[in-house]
Every structure is written in structure tokens, then in C-alpha cells.
Amino acid sequence: MRKFILIPLLIIIGFGLKAQQDPQYSQYMFNGLVLNPAYAGNLSHLNVTLIAREQWVGIPGRPRTQSLAIDGPSRNRKHGFGGVIVNDVAGKMHDLRISGSYAYRIHFTQNAILSMGLQLSMDNINTNFTKLYVDDPSDATISTNTVNGWAFNTGAGLFFQNKVFFAGFSMPEILTNNLAKAPYLMRQDRNYLATAGVILKLGDQVKLRPSTLLKINTEVGMQADINLLAVLKDKYWFGGSYRTSDAIVLMTQWQISPQWRVGYAYDLTTSPLRTRSSGSHEIVLNFELNYEKESQVNPRFFR
């Protein structure tokens, strides 16, 4: 029985020994700042997003993530500022990240905007391998050491949008920090993220929002999210995603009021972990403080 409990932990830690991975989000399209610092100040007002995620429910040591993102523009909308706090726990690995972002925005026209962003982050990483239950303590892939300390990193990104299209590219971690010494190498490797999407009008009351996210890690490889959401009356969102080699995602969102939005996503696991997991759950709560009468281009679609 202990071997079955250990299997998912080894999967999680095996990735971590090679490369410190960023948390997974199913509703990333509504929380752009966690992916790209160039998103800071993308809306014309203060934007606050809280996400709580329970991944691979039913598996001991499963990843659990909570994030809080706050961003807003300057008065002339040429500058954006934001901050993110992420608490990520996977097995015996605990990562608390605090980051700040700045974006400079170039207005080609009133509707076409290019943002260039920079990010500074600090990770407090605590990994206690001594608490792992292993059948073979001499296994060289498992460390008996404890990693506990802070790691500084920087990131950068680009984000373009107009009335009907958006695209972005970012590197949340530019530096490759070694967090533990060989032979138990644990480091932060570079992740490359690319996003793109469009808004298609099917009438006055219905819109479609197809989009995609590509995640490339220098050690793990590439993963793609392919998404399609339907928007009804600019208030109700329904749709889903396919995440390669991982999950099929069903999601819905409700614009409760001009200030509040709530969303839920359920991941149906398609990887070999599906025999041990009942899926993943994710809740998002968004608050917007619109302190200006004039709103930005498509603020509810390209957030």
C-alpha cells in the first residue's frame, strides 16, 4: 500500500528534482498576471483575482495552490503595476512566491495596444525529504536533505491586444537557480509561455472565445491547452479545454455584477493518474473597482 501512496509523490518530486515547475491553472485566461507581467494594468481599473485549486483529488500529497493577484494602470494608462502571491504545496514541497510586475503600454491606436512587462519575484522554498516514506532509502533519486531558503528571480513578457484578438509571450523565470546541490539537483528552469485568442460574434447575445496556451519547459517539454468558451449576454460563460497528456476541463463563470465574477473548473484526468484521482477542482473569484466611467476595449473578454 505504501508503494501506491509513494508513486504520485515520486512523480511530483521527480519533476521537481529536475526543474521547479510553475503551478497549474485551468482558468488562467481570467488571471493573466500569473502568466505574464506584461498583463499588469491591462484593464482600465483595479483588478483583484483569487484562485484556489485542488489538483488530483484522492491522491495523498496532491498539489494544492492558492493565488492572489492585484493589478491596475496609471492615470494615463501608459504604465501598469501588479503583484502576485502564490502558495503552492505538492507533497513535501512548499513554494511561497511573492512577485511584483511593471508594464509599459504602447498605444498604436485607441484599440491596438502592446504591453512590455518586467517581473521581480522571490520564492521561499521548503522541501523536507526526510519525511518521505520510502521502501528503499538508498535510492539515489530521493534526497535525505532539507531545502529551505529564498530564491530571487526575474521575468519578462509581451502582450498585444485589439478589439478582437490578443497574443502574449512570457518567461516568468529567466534565472536558473540551483536550490539544492548534486546529486540531488533541484533547480528553477526556464518556462516559456505563449497565449493567443480571438472573440467571434455569433449575434448580439452570443460570442465565442477560442484561445490556446503553450507551455514549454527546458526539461519537461511542451504542453498545450486548447480552449473554447461561449459567452451569453456578456454575463454567463460556458466551455472547456483540452490539456495535452493531462486532462479535459469543464468550466463556467458568472458575472454576478459589474464588480464581481465567480468561476469554477473541473479537470477530468486523462493521464495514468486517473485510476487514483477523481479529478481536480478550481474556484476563481474576481473583483474589479472601476473608478472611471470610460472602460477599456473588451475588458470582459481579454482579461
C-alpha positions in Angstrom: 0.0 0.0 0.0 2.8 2.4 0.8 4.2 2.0 -2.7 0.9 3.2 -4.1 1.0 6.3 -1.8 4.6 6.9 -2.8 4.0 6.7 -6.6 2.3 10.1 -7.0 4.8 11.7 -4.7 7.7 10.4 -6.7 6.0 11.8 -9.9 5.7 15.2 -8.3 9.2 15.2 -6.8 10.8 13.6 -9.8 9.8 16.7 -11.8 10.9 19.0 -9.0 14.4 17.4 -8.8 14.9 18.4 -12.5 13.0 21.6 -12.7 10.9 23.7 -10.3 7.5 23.8 -12.1 5.1 26.6 -12.0 1.6 25.9 -10.6 -1.1 24.6 -13.0 -4.2 26.7 -13.6 -7.3 25.8 -15.6 -8.8 29.3 -15.6 -5.6 31.0 -16.5 -7.4 33.1 -19.1 -9.0 35.1 -16.3 -5.8 35.6 -14.3 -3.3 36.8 -16.9 -0.9 38.3 -14.4 0.2 34.9 -13.0 1.5 34.1 -16.5 2.7 37.3 -18.0 4.0 40.5 -16.3 3.0 42.5 -19.4 -0.6 41.9 -18.4 -0.3 44.4 -15.5 -2.7 47.2 -15.9 -4.4 45.6 -18.8 -7.8 46.7 -17.6 -8.7 50.4 -17.1 -9.2 49.9 -13.4 -8.1 47.9 -10.3 -8.4 44.2 -10.8 -8.2 41.6 -8.0 -8.3 37.8 -8.6 -8.2 35.0 -6.1 -7.8 31.4 -7.2 -7.9 28.2 -5.1 -7.0 24.9 -6.8 -7.1 21.3 -5.6 -5.4 19.0 -8.1 -5.7 15.2 -8.4 -8.2 14.8 -5.6 -7.8 11.4 -3.9 -4.1 11.2 -4.2 -2.0 11.8 -1.0 0.4 14.7 -1.4 -1.5 16.1 -4.3 -0.7 19.7 -5.4 -2.7 22.5 -3.8 -2.4 26.1 -5.0 -3.8 29.4 -3.8 -3.0 32.7 -5.6 -3.9 36.3 -5.1 -3.2 38.8 -8.0 -3.8 42.6 -7.9 -3.0 45.0 -10.8 -4.1 48.3 -12.2 -3.0 51.1 -14.6 -1.6 54.6 -14.1 -3.9 57.5 -14.8 -2.6 57.9 -18.3 -2.7 54.2 -18.9 0.8 54.1 -20.2 2.0 52.1 -17.2 0.7 49.1 -15.4 1.6 47.8 -11.9 0.7 44.5 -10.3 1.6 42.0 -7.6 1.0 38.3 -7.1 1.2 36.0 -4.1 1.2 32.2 -4.8 1.1 29.5 -2.2 1.9 26.1 -3.8 2.2 22.8 -2.0 3.0 19.5 -3.7 3.9 16.5 -1.5 6.7 17.6 0.8 7.5 20.7 -1.4 6.2 24.1 -0.3 6.8 27.2 -2.5 5.6 30.6 -1.5 6.2 33.1 -4.3 5.9 36.9 -4.0 6.2 38.9 -7.2 5.8 42.4 -8.5 5.3 43.4 -12.1 5.6 46.6 -14.2 4.3 47.1 -17.7 4.8 49.9 -20.2 2.0 50.2 -22.7 2.3 51.5 -26.3 -1.0 52.6 -27.9 -0.7 52.2 -31.7 -4.3 53.2 -32.0 -7.1 53.6 -29.4 -7.8 49.8 -29.7 -4.4 48.3 -30.5 -2.1 48.2 -27.5 1.3 46.5 -27.0 2.5 46.0 -23.4 6.1 45.1 -22.4 6.4 43.8 -18.8 9.1 43.0 -16.3 8.8 40.9 -13.1 10.8 40.5 -9.9 10.0 37.6 -7.7 11.1 35.9 -4.5 10.4 32.2 -3.8 10.5 30.8 -0.3 11.1 27.1 -1.0 10.8 24.5 1.8 11.3 20.8 0.9 11.7 18.2 3.6 12.7 14.9 2.0 13.3 13.3 5.4 9.5 13.0 5.9 9.1 10.8 2.9 8.1 7.1 3.4 10.3 5.1 1.1 10.9 1.4 0.7 14.5 1.8 -0.4 16.2 4.6 1.5 19.4 4.0 -0.6 17.5 5.1 -3.8 19.7 7.9 -5.2 16.7 9.7 -6.7 15.4 10.5 -3.2 17.3 13.1 -1.1 17.5 12.9 2.7 18.3 16.6 2.8 16.0 19.6 3.6 15.9 22.6 1.3 14.7 25.8 3.0 15.6 29.2 1.7 14.8 32.1 -0.6 15.5 32.3 -4.3 15.4 35.6 -6.3 14.3 35.5 -10.0 13.2 37.9 -12.7 10.8 37.5 -15.7 9.7 39.4 -18.8 6.8 39.3 -21.2 4.9 40.9 -24.2 1.2 41.2 -24.5 -0.8 42.6 -27.6 -4.5 43.2 -27.9 -7.0 44.9 -30.1 -10.8 44.7 -30.3 -10.9 41.0 -31.4 -7.5 39.5 -30.9 -4.9 39.0 -28.2 -1.5 37.3 -28.0 1.2 37.1 -25.4 4.6 35.6 -24.7 6.5 35.4 -21.4 9.3 33.9 -19.4 8.3 34.0 -15.7 11.7 32.7 -14.7 14.8 33.9 -16.5 17.4 32.8 -14.0 18.1 29.1 -13.4 18.6 28.9 -9.6 20.1 25.8 -8.1 18.1 25.2 -5.0 20.0 22.0 -3.8 23.4 20.6 -4.6 24.1 17.5 -6.7 23.5 14.6 -6.8 20.0 15.7 -5.6 19.7 18.6 -8.1 16.7 20.8 -7.7 16.6 24.0 -9.7 14.4 26.6 -11.3 14.5 26.1 -15.1 13.0 28.4 -17.7 9.4 28.1 -18.7 8.2 29.7 -21.9 4.6 30.6 -22.2 2.7 31.7 -25.3 -1.0 32.6 -25.4 -3.4 33.7 -28.2 -7.1 34.1 -28.7 -10.0 35.8 -30.5 -13.5 37.0 -30.0 -16.1 35.8 -32.5 -19.5 37.3 -32.5 -22.4 35.0 -33.4 -25.0 37.7 -32.7 -25.9 40.3 -30.2 -26.2 37.8 -27.4 -23.7 35.1 -28.1 -19.9 35.3 -28.6 -17.2 32.6 -28.8 -13.8 32.9 -27.3 -11.3 30.3 -28.7 -7.8 30.5 -27.2 -4.7 28.5 -26.5 -1.8 28.4 -24.1 1.5 26.7 -24.9 3.9 25.9 -22.0 7.4 24.9 -22.8 9.9 23.8 -20.1 13.5 23.2 -20.9 13.5 19.9 -19.1 9.9 18.5 -19.2 8.9 19.6 -22.8 5.8 21.2 -24.2 2.2 21.1 -23.0 -0.8 22.8 -24.8 -4.2 24.0 -23.5 -6.8 24.4 -26.2 -9.9 26.3 -25.0 -13.3 27.2 -26.3 -15.7 29.3 -24.3 -19.2 30.6 -25.2 -20.3 33.9 -23.7 -24.1 34.5 -23.3 -25.3 38.1 -22.8 -21.8 39.1 -21.7 -22.7 37.5 -18.4 -22.6 33.7 -18.5 -19.5 31.7 -19.7 -19.6 28.0 -20.5 -17.0 25.9 -22.2 -14.0 23.7 -21.8 -10.4 22.9 -22.5 -8.2 20.0 -23.6 -4.8 19.9 -21.9 -2.5 17.5 -23.7 -1.4 14.4 -21.9 -3.3 15.6 -18.7 -7.0 16.5 -18.6 -10.2 17.5 -20.2 -11.5 20.6 -18.4 -15.1 21.8 -18.0 -15.6 25.4 -16.8 -18.2 28.0 -16.2 -18.3 31.6 -15.0 -20.9 34.1 -13.9 -20.6 37.8 -14.0 -22.7 38.5 -10.8 -22.4 42.2 -11.1 -20.1 44.8 -12.9 -17.7 44.3 -10.0 -17.9 40.6 -9.1 -17.3 37.4 -11.1 -17.1 33.9 -9.9 -16.0 30.8 -11.8 -15.5 27.0 -11.4 -13.5 24.5 -13.3 -13.4 20.7 -13.1 -10.5 18.7 -14.6 -11.2 15.2 -15.7 -7.8 13.5 -15.5 -6.8 11.6 -18.7 -3.2 10.7 -17.7 -2.4 7.4 -15.9 -3.2 9.2 -12.6 -6.9 8.9 -13.5 -7.1 5.5 -11.8 -6.1 7.1 -8.5 -7.7 10.6 -8.8 -11.3 11.8 -9.1 -10.1 14.9 -10.9 -9.2 18.5 -10.0 -11.3 21.4 -8.8 -10.6 25.1 -9.2 -12.5 28.2 -8.0 -11.8 31.7 -9.1 -13.2 35.0 -7.6 -12.6 38.3 -9.4 -13.3 41.8 -8.2 -13.0 45.0 -10.3 -13.0 48.5 -8.9 -13.9 50.7 -11.9 -13.0 54.2 -10.8 -13.5 55.7 -14.3 -16.7 56.0 -16.4 -14.8 55.1 -19.6 -14.0 51.4 -19.9 -11.2 49.8 -21.8 -11.5 47.8 -25.0 -13.3 44.5 -24.4 -12.4 44.4 -20.7 -14.6 41.4 -20.0 -13.0 39.2 -22.7 -9.3 39.9 -22.8 -8.6 39.9 -19.1 
